[in-house]
C-alpha cells in the first residue's frame, strides 16, 4: 500500500495515509469532527481537553494499522489486502456519526439512540453524501461500511474485522487512553509491547498470554495496567462531577428544544460550539432554555446537593436505574418537577443524574489464550488485582441531584427533600 500523506500527531507522532484514506479524511462528514470534542464538557474541568473526534479518528486508524501489523508479524496471520484496507477505513470513520455532546445525550440522559446503533444516522452520515460515494467505489470501502453498519452480520470467522475497530481491547480504546491522558495532563501510559499479544482465535480478536505453553506473568501485568489506566480515566475524567453537571445542563437545554419540536436530524451538521448558538436562534422563545445556555457558557455549573453510591445495594441500584436512567414512565421528569416545586424553582433548574448500574469494565471481558488450549476471558484469570479493578469500577456509580447555582444556598434543603423522596441518606458532606 502506497502512502502519500504524513500527518504529525501529538500523541502518536507521524501518521501515514494512502490516497483513498486521504480522500475519506477530506470529506465534509469527516471534517465536521474537528468541531466535536472527544470529551464533551470535560474542558470545564481539564482546560486542555479540547481534543476532537477528528484527531481521535486519525489515532484510531493508526492503532488499527498497528494491530493488523502485529497480527501478521507476531501472530503469523495473513490478512487479505482488501480486509486490511477495510479495517483502516472503518477505524478512520468509526465516530463520524457522533453529534455534539453525543455521549451525554445518548448514554447519560437517554434522549437519543447511541451513535453506533442508530440506523438513521448511519444512513445519512456514512451511507450517503460524499463519504458514502467514496466508500462505495471499492470493495474495501463497502466492507468498511458493513463493519460499521448497526446490526449488520459479519462473515463467520471474520469477527475480528469489527473487533479490531471497536471491540474490547481495540483501536478505539488504544487511542483514547493515550489521547485523553495527554490532553487532560495525566501521566498514565501503556507499553507498546502489548501489541505483541494480539492474536486471532476462531475468528475473534484475542490476546496470547503464553509463550511455548508457559503462562506469561509480564503479559498479565501489562494488560492489567491497561485496565488500571481505563479505571483512572473513568474516576478522574469521565465521571468527574463537574463534567457531569455541565453535561446535564446541556441535556436539559436539548430536552426543552425537543419539547419545542426539534428533530434529532437538526444536530447532524452541528458542532460543539455552534450547538448553543443554534439552540438560541431556533428555540430562543423558550426563556428557560436561554437561561441554561447562559449558565453553561459562563461556567456557572449546577451544584451537587444530593448523592448516593452503590453502598445502598445492587437491588436498589437496579431500581433506580430503571426509573431514572431509563426514565421509565417519565418518572425522572416528574421527580425533577416535584423537587423543584418544593424549593420554588423551575423544573429546568433541578436535574437528576443516574448512570447505568452495570458500570462494566468491558475490556476485562477480552478473550485471552492463557495456554495453547486454554481460551478464557481476561477477567476469569486467577488475579486478585483484576477483580479489585472491576469492583472499583462498579463502585464509581453515583446517583446525583443537581440544582441551578441560583439555588446553591438551598442545597441542604434540597438534600433533605431528596432523602424523603428517594429514601436514602445523603452521602455528600456539608460543612
VOPAGU-2260 file (C-alpha; in pm, 1 decimal, decimal comma):
REM VOPAGU-2260
SITE   aa  ch    i         X         Y         Z
SITE  UNK   A    0       0,0       0,0       0,0
SITE  UNK   A    1     144,5     336,5    -103,1
SITE  UNK   A    2     117,7     625,1     144,4
SITE  UNK   A    3     111,4     978,3       9,5
SITE  UNK   A    4      38,3    1188,9     318,6
SITE  UNK   A    5     215,3    1223,0     652,3
SITE  UNK   A    6      35,5    1394,4     942,2
SITE  UNK   A    7     210,4    1489,5    1264,6
SITE  UNK   A    8       6,0    1386,4    1568,1
SITE  UNK   A    9      98,0    1498,7    1923,6
SITE  UNK   A   10      21,3    1152,8    2064,6
SITE  UNK   A   11     142,4     902,2    1803,8
SITE  UNK   A   12     382,8    1129,3    1609,3
SITE  UNK   A   13     385,2    1059,7    1232,5
SITE  UNK   A   14      67,0     906,6    1087,6
SITE  UNK   A   15      66,0     798,5     721,3
SITE  UNK   A   16    -237,8     788,1     492,8
SITE  UNK   A   17    -294,8     642,2     148,5
SITE  UNK   A   18    -469,3     825,1    -133,9
SITE  UNK   A   19    -802,3     653,5     -55,8
SITE  UNK   A   20    -775,2     729,9     314,5
SITE  UNK   A   21    -688,9    1091,4     243,9
SITE  UNK   A   22    -997,9    1122,7      22,4
SITE  UNK   A   23   -1208,7     997,2     312,3
SITE  UNK   A   24   -1042,3    1235,5     554,5
SITE  UNK   A   25   -1118,2    1533,3     331,0
SITE  UNK   A   26   -1495,1    1473,0     314,3
SITE  UNK   A   27   -1729,5    1722,2     486,2
SITE  UNK   A   28   -1855,4    1441,0     709,5
SITE  UNK   A   29   -1505,9    1380,5     849,0
SITE  UNK   A   30   -1405,0    1745,4     866,1
SITE  UNK   A   31   -1710,3    1818,3    1083,1
SITE  UNK   A   32   -1545,9    1607,4    1354,0
SITE  UNK   A   33   -1284,9    1880,0    1404,5
SITE  UNK   A   34   -1555,8    2064,8    1596,2
SITE  UNK   A   35   -1676,5    1772,0    1809,0
SITE  UNK   A   36   -1474,0    1742,2    2129,2
SITE  UNK   A   37   -1370,2    1393,3    2229,4
SITE  UNK   A   38   -1459,8    1451,6    2594,5
SITE  UNK   A   39   -1759,1    1681,2    2567,1
SITE  UNK   A   40   -1769,3    1925,7    2857,8
SITE  UNK   A   41   -1455,7    1787,3    3029,2
SITE  UNK   A   42   -1269,3    2104,1    2924,9
SITE  UNK   A   43   -1454,0    2279,9    3206,9
SITE  UNK   A   44   -1251,6    2058,3    3443,8
SITE  UNK   A   45    -934,0    1999,3    3239,1
SITE  UNK   A   46    -872,5    2311,4    3027,6
SITE  UNK   A   47    -652,8    2120,2    2782,6
SITE  UNK   A   48    -924,9    1868,5    2696,2
SITE  UNK   A   49   -1023,5    2036,1    2370,2
SITE  UNK   A   50    -904,5    1749,0    2151,3
SITE  UNK   A   51   -1153,9    1649,3    1885,6
SITE  UNK   A   52   -1303,3    1335,0    1741,5
SITE  UNK   A   53   -1117,6    1418,3    1420,1
SITE  UNK   A   54    -785,3    1370,9    1599,1
SITE  UNK   A   55    -917,0    1057,7    1767,1
SITE  UNK   A   56   -1027,5     922,1    1427,5
SITE  UNK   A   57    -671,8     956,5    1298,7
SITE  UNK   A   58    -536,2     791,4    1611,5
SITE  UNK   A   59    -781,6     500,4    1598,5
SITE  UNK   A   60    -691,0     446,3    1232,5
SITE  UNK   A   61    -322,1     434,8    1327,3
SITE  UNK   A   62    -387,2     191,4    1612,5
SITE  UNK   A   63    -586,8     -34,2    1377,2
SITE  UNK   A   64    -290,2     -43,6    1142,8
SITE  UNK   A   65     -60,3    -134,2    1430,7
SITE  UNK   A   66    -290,2    -414,9    1546,0
SITE  UNK   A   67    -304,9    -559,8    1195,2
SITE  UNK   A   68      73,0    -531,6    1156,7
SITE  UNK   A   69     114,5    -710,2    1490,4
SITE  UNK   A   70    -126,9    -988,0    1392,6
SITE  UNK   A   71      81,1   -1054,8    1084,5
SITE  UNK   A   72     425,6   -1002,5    1237,2
SITE  UNK   A   73     384,7   -1170,4    1576,1
SITE  UNK   A   74      67,4   -1375,8    1532,2
SITE  UNK   A   75     160,9   -1525,7    1196,8
SITE  UNK   A   76    -173,0   -1438,4    1036,3
SITE  UNK   A   77    -209,0   -1339,6     672,0
SITE  UNK   A   78    -493,0   -1089,5     635,5
SITE  UNK   A   79    -610,4   -1020,1     277,9
SITE  UNK   A   80    -521,5    -674,1     147,6
SITE  UNK   A   81    -883,6    -567,6      93,0
SITE  UNK   A   82    -972,3    -661,9     450,2
SITE  UNK   A   83    -679,8    -461,3     585,4
SITE  UNK   A   84    -788,7    -158,1     384,5
SITE  UNK   A   85   -1145,9    -201,3     506,1
SITE  UNK   A   86   -1040,3    -209,8     871,4
SITE  UNK   A   87    -824,0     100,9     817,9
SITE  UNK   A   88   -1118,2     285,2     664,5
SITE  UNK   A   89   -1364,8     167,5     929,5
SITE  UNK   A   90   -1135,4     283,8    1209,6
SITE  UNK   A   91   -1092,1     620,3    1039,2
SITE  UNK   A   92   -1467,7     684,0    1012,5
SITE  UNK   A   93   -1593,4     492,6    1318,1
SITE  UNK   A   94   -1700,1     812,5    1502,2
SITE  UNK   A   95   -1843,3    1004,5    1208,3
SITE  UNK   A   96   -2199,2     957,4    1337,5
SITE  UNK   A   97   -2126,4    1149,8    1658,0
SITE  UNK   A   98   -2327,6    1462,1    1736,3
SITE  UNK   A   99   -2223,7    1742,2    1975,0
SITE  UNK   A  100   -2209,7    1617,4    2335,2
SITE  UNK   A  101   -2337,7    1289,2    2197,9
SITE  UNK   A  102   -2246,0    1058,5    2486,7
SITE  UNK   A  103   -2419,6    1294,7    2728,2
SITE  UNK   A  104   -2749,3    1287,8    2535,7
SITE  UNK   A  105   -2730,0     922,3    2435,4
SITE  UNK   A  106   -2576,0     741,0    2732,1
SITE  UNK   A  107   -2645,4     963,7    3031,2
SITE  UNK   A  108   -2993,8    1107,2    2972,1
SITE  UNK   A  109   -3108,5     853,7    2711,0
SITE  UNK   A  110   -3257,9    1123,8    2489,1
SITE  UNK   A  111   -3147,9     964,7    2161,2
SITE  UNK   A  112   -3016,3     631,3    2027,8
SITE  UNK   A  113   -2644,2     564,0    2057,6
SITE  UNK   A  114   -2443,1     691,2    1763,2
SITE  UNK   A  115   -2325,1     339,9    1669,2
SITE  UNK   A  116   -2674,1     185,3    1694,8
SITE  UNK   A  117   -2875,2     443,3    1500,2
SITE  UNK   A  118   -2967,7     324,4    1151,1
SITE  UNK   A  119   -3093,8     667,3    1051,4
SITE  UNK   A  120   -2765,0     834,6    1142,3
SITE  UNK   A  121   -2564,8     560,8     971,1
SITE  UNK   A  122   -2767,1     606,8     653,7
SITE  UNK   A  123   -2728,3     983,9     644,3
SITE  UNK   A  124   -2370,7    1025,1     768,6
SITE  UNK   A  125   -2194,9     716,3     631,1
SITE  UNK   A  126   -2401,5     559,0     354,7
SITE  UNK   A  127   -2498,4     887,4     186,7
SITE  UNK   A  128   -2321,6    1206,0      82,3
SITE  UNK   A  129   -1957,2    1248,1     -11,6
SITE  UNK   A  130   -1836,5     982,1     229,5
SITE  UNK   A  131   -2081,2     719,8     103,2
SITE  UNK   A  132   -1987,7     786,8    -261,1
SITE  UNK   A  133   -1617,6     734,9    -188,4
SITE  UNK   A  134   -1671,5     419,6      17,4
SITE  UNK   A  135   -1889,1     256,5    -249,5
SITE  UNK   A  136   -1614,9     287,7    -511,6
SITE  UNK   A  137   -1415,5      -5,9    -374,7
SITE  UNK   A  138   -1464,9    -349,9    -220,7
SITE  UNK   A  139   -1270,2    -230,8      82,5
SITE  UNK   A  140   -1496,2      71,4     124,0
SITE  UNK   A  141   -1810,2    -138,2     102,0
SITE  UNK   A  142   -1671,6    -380,7     360,2
SITE  UNK   A  143   -1584,9     -87,0     588,3
SITE  UNK   A  144   -1948,5      24,3     568,2
SITE  UNK   A  145   -2061,0    -325,3     663,3
SITE  UNK   A  146   -1821,5    -334,7     959,6
SITE  UNK   A  147   -1983,0     -18,2    1098,7
SITE  UNK   A  148   -2344,6     -76,8     998,2
SITE  UNK   A  149   -2565,2    -132,5    1306,2
SITE  UNK   A  150   -2681,9    -495,4    1335,5
SITE  UNK   A  151   -2500,4    -599,9    1016,0
SITE  UNK   A  152   -2372,4    -956,2    1034,6
SITE  UNK   A  153   -2004,4   -1015,9     971,9
SITE  UNK   A  154   -1899,4   -1326,7     783,5
SITE  UNK   A  155   -1830,7   -1625,4    1009,6
SITE  UNK   A  156   -1465,9   -1637,3    1103,6
SITE  UNK   A  157   -1418,8   -1265,9    1032,0
SITE  UNK   A  158   -1549,0   -1111,5    1356,1
SITE  UNK   A  159   -1202,4    -973,8    1424,5
SITE  UNK   A  160   -1257,0    -718,4    1146,6
SITE  UNK   A  161   -1511,4    -536,2    1363,8
SITE  UNK   A  162   -1335,5    -618,4    1690,9
SITE  UNK   A  163   -1011,2    -451,2    1580,6
SITE  UNK   A  164   -1204,1    -127,9    1530,4
SITE  UNK   A  165   -1448,0    -131,7    1819,2
SITE  UNK   A  166   -1416,1    -440,1    2035,5
SITE  UNK   A  167   -1297,1    -474,4    2392,9
SITE  UNK   A  168    -926,3    -400,3    2366,7
SITE  UNK   A  169    -925,4    -237,3    2027,4
SITE  UNK   A  170    -802,8      52,2    1812,8
SITE  UNK   A  171   -1061,5     289,7    1959,9
SITE  UNK   A  172    -952,4     216,4    2318,9
SITE  UNK   A  173    -578,7     220,9    2248,4
SITE  UNK   A  174    -602,9     567,9    2101,2
SITE  UNK   A  175    -834,2     735,1    2350,2
SITE  UNK   A  176    -647,7     604,3    2654,2
SITE  UNK   A  177    -332,5     779,3    2536,4
SITE  UNK   A  178    -506,6    1083,3    2389,5
SITE  UNK   A  179    -736,1    1158,3    2682,6
SITE  UNK   A  180    -447,6    1122,1    2927,9
SITE  UNK   A  181    -227,3    1351,8    2720,5
SITE  UNK   A  182    -479,1    1633,4    2683,7
SITE  UNK   A  183    -602,6    1612,0    3042,6
SITE  UNK   A  184    -246,1    1643,4    3167,1
SITE  UNK   A  185    -239,5    1299,2    3327,8
SITE  UNK   A  186      55,0    1060,5    3307,3
SITE  UNK   A  187     -88,5     712,2    3263,4
SITE  UNK   A  188      74,6     525,5    2971,9
SITE  UNK   A  189      69,1     166,3    2849,9
SITE  UNK   A  190     366,0     -14,9    2698,0
SITE  UNK   A  191     373,1     -71,2    2321,1
SITE  UNK   A  192     471,8    -432,6    2389,7
SITE  UNK   A  193     103,4    -518,0    2434,7
SITE  UNK   A  194      66,3    -515,4    2053,7
SITE  UNK   A  195     277,5    -833,2    2053,8
SITE  UNK   A  196      -2,0   -1018,3    2233,7
SITE  UNK   A  197    -275,6    -973,9    1971,6
SITE  UNK   A  198    -394,1   -1291,5    1802,4
SITE  UNK   A  199    -697,3   -1433,2    1619,9
SITE  UNK   A  200    -869,9   -1735,5    1768,7
SITE  UNK   A  201   -1168,4   -1894,1    1593,5
SITE  UNK   A  202   -1232,6   -1571,7    1404,7
SITE  UNK   A  203   -1222,2   -1344,0    1710,5
SITE  UNK   A  204    -958,3   -1096,9    1820,5
SITE  UNK   A  205    -781,9   -1226,3    2131,1
SITE  UNK   A  206    -464,6   -1187,3    2334,8
SITE  UNK   A  207    -199,4   -1457,3    2371,5
SITE  UNK   A  208     -63,5   -1457,6    2726,0
SITE  UNK   A  209     165,4   -1760,2    2699,1
SITE  UNK   A  210     492,7   -1842,9    2526,7
SITE  UNK   A  211     564,3   -2201,0    2424,6
SITE  UNK   A  212     288,8   -2309,3    2660,2
SITE  UNK   A  213     424,2   -2119,2    2961,7
SITE  UNK   A  214     195,3   -1851,7    3106,6
SITE  UNK   A  215     349,6   -1502,7    3091,3
SITE  UNK   A  216     307,6   -1303,7    3411,6
SITE  UNK   A  217     453,8    -996,4    3239,5
SITE  UNK   A  218     175,9   -1008,5    2978,0
SITE  UNK   A  219     -83,8   -1037,6    3254,8
SITE  UNK   A  220      69,9    -735,0    3427,5
SITE  UNK   A  221      72,1    -525,9    3111,4
SITE  UNK   A  222    -295,3    -587,6    3027,5
SITE  UNK   A  223    -389,1    -532,9    3392,0
SITE  UNK   A  224    -206,5    -199,5    3374,7
SITE  UNK   A  225    -415,8    -111,3    3068,7
SITE  UNK   A  226    -732,6    -173,2    3270,6
SITE  UNK   A  227    -588,8      36,3    3551,7
SITE  UNK   A  228    -542,4     327,9    3311,2
SITE  UNK   A  229    -901,7     284,1    3195,3
SITE  UNK   A  230   -1020,7     295,5    3555,3
SITE  UNK   A  231    -818,2     605,8    3644,8
SITE  UNK   A  232    -959,7     795,1    3346,5
SITE  UNK   A  233   -1311,7     694,6    3446,9
SITE  UNK   A  234   -1254,4     806,0    3805,0
SITE  UNK   A  235   -1081,8    1136,5    3729,5
SITE  UNK   A  236   -1232,5    1243,2    3397,3
SITE  UNK   A  237   -1530,5    1053,9    3256,6
SITE  UNK   A  238   -1729,8    1058,2    3583,5
SITE  UNK   A  239   -1598,4    1382,7    3730,9
SITE  UNK   A  240   -1893,4    1557,4    3897,8
SITE  UNK   A  241   -1830,4    1896,7    3732,4
SITE  UNK   A  242   -1815,9    1735,9    3385,3
SITE  UNK   A  243   -2140,9    1555,6    3466,3
SITE  UNK   A  244   -2302,0    1881,7    3584,5
SITE  UNK   A  245   -2208,4    2064,5    3263,7
SITE  UNK   A  246   -2337,1    1775,7    3051,9
SITE  UNK   A  247   -2664,1    1764,5    3243,1
SITE  UNK   A  248   -2716,8    2136,6    3179,6
SITE  UNK   A  249   -2673,1    2094,9    2805,1
SITE  UNK   A  250   -2901,8    1790,5    2815,5
SITE  UNK   A  251   -3172,3    1992,7    2990,4
SITE  UNK   A  252   -3145,6    2254,5    2714,7
SITE  UNK   A  253   -3178,7    1984,6    2447,1
SITE  UNK   A  254   -3480,3    1837,6    2627,5
SITE  UNK   A  255   -3654,3    2174,2    2612,8
SITE  UNK   A  256   -3569,9    2207,7    2243,9
SITE  UNK   A  257   -3711,1    1859,5    2178,7
SITE  UNK   A  258   -4028,2    1963,0    2360,9
SITE  UNK   A  259   -4035,4    2266,3    2132,1
SITE  UNK   A  260   -4032,8    2049,0    1821,0
SITE  UNK   A  261   -3664,2    1996,0    1748,3
SITE  UNK   A  262   -3579,5    1683,5    1548,7
SITE  UNK   A  263   -3264,9    1478,0    1600,4
SITE  UNK   A  264   -3155,0    1543,9    1240,2
SITE  UNK   A  265   -3106,0    1911,3    1323,1
SITE  UNK   A  266   -2796,5    1811,9    1520,5
SITE  UNK   A  267   -2628,1    1621,6    1238,2
SITE  UNK   A  268   -2436,6    1915,7    1090,9
SITE  UNK   A  269   -2369,2    2098,0    1417,2
SITE  UNK   A  270   -2051,4    2113,3    1623,8
SITE  UNK   A  271   -1995,3    2169,8    1995,5
SITE  UNK   A  272   -1953,0    2546,0    1972,7
SITE  UNK   A  273   -2233,0    2600,7    1720,5
SITE  UNK   A  274   -2490,2    2399,8    1917,5
SITE  UNK   A  275   -2562,6    2663,4    2186,6
SITE  UNK   A  276   -2594,7    2935,4    1921,2
SITE  UNK   A  277   -2827,5    2717,3    1713,1
SITE  UNK   A  278   -3047,4    2647,8    2014,4
SITE  UNK   A  279   -3066,9    3019,3    2093,8
SITE  UNK   A  280   -3155,8    3114,7    1737,4
SITE  UNK   A  281   -3401,4    2832,8    1669,5
SITE  UNK   A  282   -3562,6    2781,4    2010,5
SITE  UNK   A  283   -3487,0    3110,5    2183,8
SITE  UNK   A  284   -3852,6    3178,8    2259,2
SITE  UNK   A  285   -3804,5    2940,8    2549,9
SITE  UNK   A  286   -3663,7    3164,3    2824,6
SITE  UNK   A  287   -3564,1    2868,1    3039,3
SITE  UNK   A  288   -3358,5    2723,0    2754,1
SITE  UNK   A  289   -3179,8    3058,7    2721,2
SITE  UNK   A  290   -3110,4    3059,2    3095,0
SITE  UNK   A  291   -2948,5    2715,6    3072,1
SITE  UNK   A  292   -2730,4    2814,6    2776,3
SITE  UNK   A  293   -2625,2    3134,5    2951,9
SITE  UNK   A  294   -2520,6    2949,5    3265,4
SITE  UNK   A  295   -2336,7    2687,8    3059,8
SITE  UNK   A  296   -2139,1    2948,9    2865,5
SITE  UNK   A  297   -2042,4    3131,7    3185,4
SITE  UNK   A  298   -1941,0    2805,3    3354,1
SITE  UNK   A  299   -2194,0    2866,8    3628,8
SITE  UNK   A  300   -2246,7    2496,9    3669,5
SITE  UNK   A  301   -2525,9    2317,1    3850,3
SITE  UNK   A  302   -2429,1    2221,6    4206,3
SITE  UNK   A  303   -2443,6    1879,5    4368,7
SITE  UNK   A  304   -2684,2    1872,5    4658,4
SITE  UNK   A  305   -2759,4    1501,2    4696,1
SITE  UNK   A  306   -2557,0    1187,9    4626,1
SITE  UNK   A  307   -2590,5     817,8    4692,5
SITE  UNK   A  308   -2346,7     541,7    4598,0
SITE  UNK   A  309   -2353,2     168,8    4541,6
SITE  UNK   A  310   -2345,9     133,7    4921,3
SITE  UNK   A  311   -2726,2     126,3    4901,9
SITE  UNK   A  312   -2704,2    -223,8    4748,3
SITE  UNK   A  313   -2725,9    -363,6    4396,2
SITE  UNK   A  314   -3100,4    -426,4    4412,4
SITE  UNK   A  315   -3169,6     -61,6    4490,9
SITE  UNK   A  316   -2924,1      48,3    4222,8
SITE  UNK   A  317   -3115,8    -158,3    3965,7
SITE  UNK   A  318   -3446,0       0,1    4069,0
SITE  UNK   A  319   -3301,6     349,9    4041,6
SITE  UNK   A  320   -3151,7     267,7    3702,6
SITE  UNK   A  321   -3488,4     153,3    3566,9
SITE  UNK   A  322   -3666,4     461,9    3694,2
SITE  UNK   A  323   -3412,0     738,9    3647,4
SITE  UNK   A  324   -3153,9     623,4    3391,6
SITE  UNK   A  325   -3410,8     483,7    3150,4
SITE  UNK   A  326   -3670,1     738,7    3268,7
SITE  UNK   A  327   -3942,1     473,9    3279,4
SITE  UNK   A  328   -4288,4     632,3    3262,3
SITE  UNK   A  329   -4107,2     969,4    3269,6
SITE  UNK   A  330   -4053,0     929,5    3643,5
SITE  UNK   A  331   -3726,5    1125,7    3625,2
SITE  UNK   A  332   -3905,0    1422,6    3473,0
SITE  UNK   A  333   -4183,2    1405,9    3732,3
SITE  UNK   A  334   -3939,7    1382,5    4022,6
SITE  UNK   A  335   -3736,8    1678,6    3896,6
SITE  UNK   A  336   -4058,7    1881,4    3885,8
SITE  UNK   A  337   -4155,1    1765,8    4235,5
SITE  UNK   A  338   -3820,6    1860,1    4391,3
SITE  UNK   A  339   -3811,8    2190,4    4202,1
SITE  UNK   A  340   -4163,6    2278,4    4312,6
SITE  UNK   A  341   -4078,3    2226,9    4678,2
SITE  UNK   A  342   -3798,9    2485,8    4667,2
SITE  UNK   A  343   -3978,4    2727,6    4435,3
SITE  UNK   A  344   -3755,3    2654,5    4134,2
SITE  UNK   A  345   -3839,5    2574,2    3773,7
SITE  UNK   A  346   -3815,3    2213,4    3661,3
SITE  UNK   A  347   -3526,2    2315,9    3432,3
SITE  UNK   A  348   -3328,2    2411,8    3744,0
SITE  UNK   A  349   -3317,2    2065,1    3900,3
SITE  UNK   A  350   -3150,9    1766,2    3736,4
SITE  UNK   A  351   -3130,6    1400,7    3835,8
SITE  UNK   A  352   -2828,0    1207,5    3713,2
SITE  UNK   A  353   -2835,1     829,2    3727,3
SITE  UNK   A  354   -2582,2     628,3    3522,5
SITE  UNK   A  355   -2623,6     266,0    3422,0
SITE  UNK   A  356   -2592,0      37,4    3720,2
SITE  UNK   A  357   -2369,9    -204,9    3530,6
SITE  UNK   A  358   -2064,3      23,8    3516,0
SITE  UNK   A  359   -1892,7    -266,8    3344,2
SITE  UNK   A  360   -1521,3    -260,5    3272,2
SITE  UNK   A  361   -1591,0    -427,4    2938,0
SITE  UNK   A  362   -1221,3    -450,7    2848,4
SITE  UNK   A  363   -1186,3    -717,5    3118,2
SITE  UNK   A  364   -1408,5    -944,2    2904,4
SITE  UNK   A  365   -1136,3    -967,6    2636,2
SITE  UNK   A  366   -1074,4   -1327,0    2518,8
SITE  UNK   A  367    -726,1   -1448,3    2610,6
SITE  UNK   A  368    -522,9   -1762,9    2546,6
SITE  UNK   A  369    -363,2   -1848,9    2880,9
SITE  UNK   A  370    -215,4   -2164,3    2727,9
SITE  UNK   A  371    -214,0   -2346,7    2391,8
SITE  UNK   A  372    -557,7   -2498,1    2460,6
SITE  UNK   A  373    -680,0   -2266,6    2736,7
SITE  UNK   A  374    -906,7   -1993,6    2598,7
SITE  UNK   A  375   -1083,3   -1784,4    2860,7
SITE  UNK   A  376   -1173,7   -1426,2    2943,1
SITE  UNK   A  377    -920,4   -1191,5    3096,5
SITE  UNK   A  378   -1145,9   -1132,3    3399,0
SITE  UNK   A  379   -1160,9   -1508,6    3464,7
SITE  UNK   A  380    -787,7   -1540,2    3519,0
SITE  UNK   A  381    -683,5   -1602,9    3875,9
SITE  UNK   A  382    -579,0   -1246,7    3950,1
SITE  UNK   A  383    -689,9   -1056,0    4259,1
SITE  UNK   A  384    -595,9    -722,1    4100,7
SITE  UNK   A  385    -830,0    -773,6    3805,9
SITE  UNK   A  386   -1116,0    -848,8    4045,0
SITE  UNK   A  387   -1033,8    -539,4    4252,1
SITE  UNK   A  388   -1026,0    -317,4    3942,1
SITE  UNK   A  389   -1365,3    -447,6    3829,0
SITE  UNK   A  390   -1513,0    -384,2    4172,3
SITE  UNK   A  391   -1358,7     -37,3    4191,3
SITE  UNK   A  392   -1505,0      47,9    3852,8
SITE  UNK   A  393   -1850,9     -66,1    3962,2
SITE  UNK   A  394   -1807,7     147,3    4273,7
SITE  UNK   A  395   -1779,3     459,2    4057,9
SITE  UNK   A  396   -2159,6     450,6    4026,0
SITE  UNK   A  397   -2307,0     763,8    4180,2
SITE  UNK   A  398   -2663,2     896,9    4178,2
SITE  UNK   A  399   -2674,6    1278,0    4191,4
SITE  UNK   A  400   -2933,1    1550,7    4220,6
SITE  UNK   A  401   -2808,6    1887,1    4094,5
SITE  UNK   A  402   -2961,0    2233,1    4133,6
SITE  UNK   A  403   -2901,8    2555,8    3945,5
SITE  UNK   A  404   -2634,6    2778,4    4106,2
SITE  UNK   A  405   -2917,7    3028,2    4159,2
SITE  UNK   A  406   -3038,2    2796,6    4437,0
SITE  UNK   A  407   -2697,5    2699,9    4576,0
SITE  UNK   A  408   -2796,2    2839,1    4918,3
SITE  UNK   A  409   -3080,7    2587,4    4929,4
SITE  UNK   A  410   -2869,0    2278,6    4868,4
SITE  UNK   A  411   -2915,2    2142,8    5219,4
SITE  UNK   A  412   -3290,5    2194,4    5189,5
SITE  UNK   A  413   -3289,5    2005,6    4858,5
SITE  UNK   A  414   -3083,4    1727,1    5015,5
SITE  UNK   A  415   -3344,7    1682,9    5291,3
SITE  UNK   A  416   -3622,4    1669,6    5033,0
SITE  UNK   A  417   -3427,4    1407,8    4834,3
SITE  UNK   A  418   -3375,4    1196,9    5143,6
SITE  UNK   A  419   -3753,1    1197,2    5185,6
SITE  UNK   A  420   -3846,3    1116,3    4828,3
SITE  UNK   A  421   -3569,0     866,2    4746,5
SITE  UNK   A  422   -3547,9     709,1    5091,1
SITE  UNK   A  423   -3168,3     707,8    5124,0
SITE  UNK   A  424   -2944,3     925,3    5337,9
SITE  UNK   A  425   -2741,2    1187,4    5156,1
SITE  UNK   A  426   -2373,4    1087,7    5129,5
SITE  UNK   A  427   -2247,2    1436,5    5048,3
SITE  UNK   A  428   -2080,0    1611,0    5344,1
SITE  UNK   A  429   -2183,9    1964,1    5432,0
SITE  UNK   A  430   -1952,2    2198,5    5622,7
